């Protein structure tokens, strides 16, 4: 009997084909239909069926949309069913190694039993370095006056309380010095309420919001919350467009900030371009007009400093015309520079950046890192949204936030702590001898401005210290 079972087991195991996707399927699926296969590589959950969580799409990598990477990769998705799976709360982006499945038709497989999904760390914000941090975040219809607004996404006080908790917890976890927010109620009540909650949770009065004059419960705006113990505001909260078409005067805002420690400044432009909602035939042209208005506005005057950072939900992917217009006008795409394979939005099984960070040349040299924090778009709103009364940080919005690290330029401040002292000499020596670049700014360290890091820079820093 034991010999018979062993033989049957060997026969079953030998009938399982080991395959590599998509290479082994370039000539079609026909030879695998009706057979059991094992993928000899890591496979990723790309998305779930909207109303059937037992049905999902997987692939050998996250598939970027054509407007993001320039390649049409949608054909590399596999349709999978797994009716025995009990944990439907697994987010897109989770992965499984050596998945065994039955091929029942072309491009369609089924799996029995629970899949041992693994996932990335979604509780710890990515490390972008920098002495200062900026977070750009779309809050997806956060309205304090939800009862009066036709735009709000809440239908009860409990839902609003949960939505506020999710947003505040996520923002504070990212520990930014400036939050550049989109889709928050136009009146001052929502931004004030959120700021007060963050101060309560922090235990000190450190957060402040920048006020404006808008006061309509049916519109959303862009807004700033900042750490007043770290930063000062310079000048007013100005429009990012001279045009009064639609309501983009509220959604495109510019503010100059000054770092208290160093006295250095930068200009932050937060934007929410026309949505991809097909509400009119001029969607794409409106987004292009948003981009043109922003470029012209930033050229029109000095807003307090020459270093400019553009962030926000621009509602177009990296290779689409509005983003490319910004690039053609001298703004460097920081999201693609630092996280080229990242994304902030999941749509139709593919991912890409709708949320961006772009810097002009002088600001680009002061960026230490940029990364999305994948706490929203991969999660189902039917599992994690505020309407489900889920109080985790996940799915407070349909967009992922983007985190930007900044080391404002201070001549001689090689270790980017905001102070020029002996530790900067040690940092340069460590760089010259060991190539250590951690918490190190080549721009700051080049104290003699000769384009190279040498012993001469140590001499220059010593002179700065002794002055």
C-alpha positions, 0 to 999 in steps of 0.5 A: 500500500505504501509503495502504491501511495508513493507511486501515485505521489510521484505521478502527481508531482511529475504532472506539475509543470514548472513555468516562468511567466510570461516567457513560457507563455509567449507561444500561447497557453494551450499546452498548459490548459487542463494542467497544474503549474508552479510559477518559478518566480515571485507573483504579485497581486495586481488588483481584486475584482471590485465586487468579488474578492475571490477573483483577482489579477496577478502578474510577475510584477506590478504593471505600470500604465502606458502613460507612466512607462511608455509600454503597454504591459496590460497583456501580462495580467493573469486572471485567478480565482481562489474561492477557498481564500478566507483573508480577502483583506490582503492589499494589492502589491502583496506577493507569493513565491512558487504559486501552484495553480490549475490552468482551466482556460487561456490566461485563467487559473484557479488556486485551492486553499489559502495563499501564503501572501507576503507583503511589504512594510506598510506601517513604516514611512519610507526613509527619504532623508532630509532635515525637513519633510514635505508630504503631499496628500489627497484626502478624498473629500474630507468635509467637516460640514458633511451634512451640508455638502453635496460633495462630502463622502460621509453620511454619519457623524461616526463615519466622519469621526473615523475618516478624521482619525484615519487621516490624522493618524496617517499624517502624523505617522509620516511626521512631516514639517509641511503637509500640502493637502488636496480635497479638503473642504473649502471652508476653514472648519475642516483644516482647523478641526484636523489641525487641532486634532493633530496638536491634541494627539501630539501633546503640544501646540506645534501644528498650524494651518495657513488661512485663506478667504474661501468659504463654500461647503460644496467645494474642496481646496488645496491647503497647508498644515505646517510645523510652526516650531520648525518653519515660518511662513513668508508672505501670503498664501497666494493663488497658483493661477491668475485665471479665475476659470472654474475653481482652480484659484482655490486648488492651486496655491503657493506659499514660501517657508523659512526654516527657523534653524538656518533662515533658509527658504523655499517656495512650495506650490500645492496643486490639484489639477482637473480630475480625470472624470470625463465630466466635460470634453475639455478635461485634458485641455483644462489640465494643460491650462492648469500647467500653463497657468502654474508655470506662468504664475511662478514666473510672474514674481518672486514669491520669497525665494528662487527654490521652487517645489511643485507637488500635488495631485496633477491628475495626469501620469508622468508621460502625459502632456501636462507633466511633460510641460512642467518638465520642459519648463525646467522642473525636474520630476523628483518622483521618477528620479528617486522612485521610478518604479513607484506609483500613487494610484491604482486603476484598471489593474495598472499603477502609475503616478497621478501625484507628483513632486517636481523641483526647479534646478536650484531646488533639485540640488536640495532634495534628499529623496522622494518616495510614495507611501503605499497605504491607500491605493492598494487597499479596498475601500470595501474593507478599509474605508471609513464607511467600513468604520476601519480605524487603521491608517489604510485607505483614508484616500484613493491616492498614496501620499508622496514624501519629499526629503529636503536639506536646504542649502547651508554652505559648509553644512556637510552632514545636513544638521543645519549647523556648521561645526566640527562635525562637518569636518569629520563628515567630509573626512569620512566621505573622502576616506571611506566614501560615506554618503549617509546624511551627507550633502555634496552641495553643502560640503563643497564649501569652496565651490570648486565642484569637488570634495577635497581637503580644501573644503575642510579648510574652508569650513574651518574658516566659516567656524572661526568667523 
